[in-house]
Amino acid sequence: MGDNLKKFINIGLLILWMIIIFVLSNDTGTASSNKSDGIASFISDIISFIDTDTLIFIIRKLAHFTEYLILGILFLNVLKDYNNIDIKLVIITILFCFSYAISDEVHQLFIQSRSGKFTDVLIDTLGSSIGVIIYYLILKRKYKNV
């Protein structure tokens, strides 16, 4: 695959993932809760020792963590196509994800029965940080000259 096509695909995947995050944040509070409730109901049938409210909380926070873990990996993947991978790019990626998380929570302030929470920004940033660090370590091991 040519370098330009690879770069185009990587940018496309990043933009697509950012759109997915935006669309999910655009759900009303009821629609968002229904998604979490459905997943929690399914899991609670299997794992009965965790109460449903706790399970819903865990599912919602894991969703934040995971979507930003993926965002961090995708953003660093784009940057590595244009620069030598180093700690500076890791920091830029984490700052980008932190900024996008803030904008995501501000966006939710304008959605019916949703709220923006700084704790969610922190969870998002933690997810992206872990994703970026894992990806960085994989790249470092793969190329050994990172």
C-alpha positions in Angstrom: 0.0 0.0 0.0 1.4 3.4 -0.9 2.4 5.9 1.8 -0.2 8.5 0.7 -3.0 5.9 0.7 -1.9 4.7 4.1 -1.9 8.3 5.5 -5.3 9.0 3.9 -6.8 5.8 5.5 -5.3 6.6 8.9 -6.7 10.2 8.8 -10.0 8.8 7.7 -10.2 6.3 10.6 -9.3 9.1 13.1 -12.0 11.4 11.7 -14.6 8.6 11.6 -13.8 7.8 15.3 -14.2 11.4 16.3 -17.6 11.5 14.5 -18.6 8.3 16.3 -17.7 9.9 19.7 -19.7 13.1 18.7 -22.7 11.1 17.6 -22.8 9.0 20.8 -22.5 12.3 22.8 -25.4 13.7 20.8 -27.8 11.0 22.3 -30.3 12.3 24.8 -29.9 11.3 28.4 -32.7 8.8 27.9 -31.2 7.2 24.8 -27.8 7.0 26.4 -29.2 5.4 29.6 -31.2 2.9 27.5 -27.9 1.7 25.9 -26.2 1.3 29.3 -29.3 -0.3 30.9 -29.5 -2.8 28.1 -25.9 -3.9 28.4 -26.2 -4.0 32.2 -29.3 -6.1 32.0 -27.6 -8.6 29.8 -24.5 -8.8 32.0 -26.5 -8.9 35.3 -28.2 -12.1 34.0 -24.7 -13.6 33.9 -23.1 -12.0 36.9 -25.8 -11.7 39.6 -23.5 -10.6 42.5 -23.2 -7.0 41.2 -26.2 -4.7 41.6 -27.5 -3.1 38.5 -26.8 0.5 39.4 -23.1 -0.3 40.0 -22.9 -2.3 36.8 -24.4 0.6 34.8 -21.9 3.0 36.4 -19.0 0.7 35.5 -20.3 0.2 31.9 -20.7 3.9 31.3 -17.2 4.7 32.6 -15.6 1.8 30.7 -17.3 3.2 27.6 -15.6 6.6 28.1 -12.3 4.9 28.8 -12.4 2.7 25.8 -13.6 5.2 23.2 -10.7 7.5 24.2 -8.2 4.7 24.4 -9.0 4.1 20.7 -8.9 7.8 19.9 -5.4 8.2 21.4 -4.1 5.2 19.4 -5.7 6.5 16.2 -4.3 10.1 16.7 -0.8 8.9 17.5 -1.0 6.6 14.4 -1.6 9.6 12.2 1.2 11.6 13.8 3.7 8.7 13.3 3.1 8.9 9.6 4.5 12.5 9.5 7.1 12.5 12.3 9.6 10.3 14.1 7.7 8.9 17.0 9.0 10.3 20.3 7.7 11.3 23.7 6.8 14.8 22.3 4.3 13.2 20.0 2.9 11.1 22.9 2.4 14.3 24.9 0.8 16.1 22.0 -1.6 13.2 21.5 -2.6 13.1 25.1 -3.2 16.9 25.1 -5.3 16.5 21.9 -7.4 13.8 23.5 -7.8 15.9 26.7 -9.0 18.8 24.6 -11.4 16.7 22.6 -12.7 15.2 25.9 -13.4 18.7 27.2 -15.2 19.7 24.0 -17.2 16.5 24.2 -18.4 17.2 27.7 -19.2 20.8 26.8 -21.2 19.5 23.8 -23.2 17.3 26.2 -24.2 20.5 28.2 -26.4 21.3 25.2 -28.1 17.9 24.9 -31.4 17.2 26.6 -31.0 15.5 30.0 -27.2 15.2 29.6 -24.5 16.9 31.6 -20.8 17.6 31.2 -18.6 16.1 33.9 -15.0 16.8 34.5 -14.6 13.4 36.0 -15.5 12.0 32.6 -12.8 14.2 31.0 -10.3 12.6 33.4 -11.5 9.1 32.6 -11.3 9.9 28.9 -7.8 11.3 29.3 -6.7 8.2 31.3 -8.0 6.0 28.6 -6.2 7.9 25.9 -3.0 8.0 27.9 -3.0 4.3 28.5 -3.8 3.6 24.8 -1.0 6.0 23.6 1.6 4.6 26.0 0.8 1.0 25.0 1.0 1.9 21.3 4.2 3.9 21.8 5.8 0.9 23.6 4.7 -1.4 20.8 6.2 0.9 18.2 9.3 1.4 20.2 9.8 -2.4 20.3 8.9 -2.8 16.7 11.3 -0.2 15.3 13.9 -0.3 18.2 15.1 3.1 17.2 12.3 5.1 18.6 
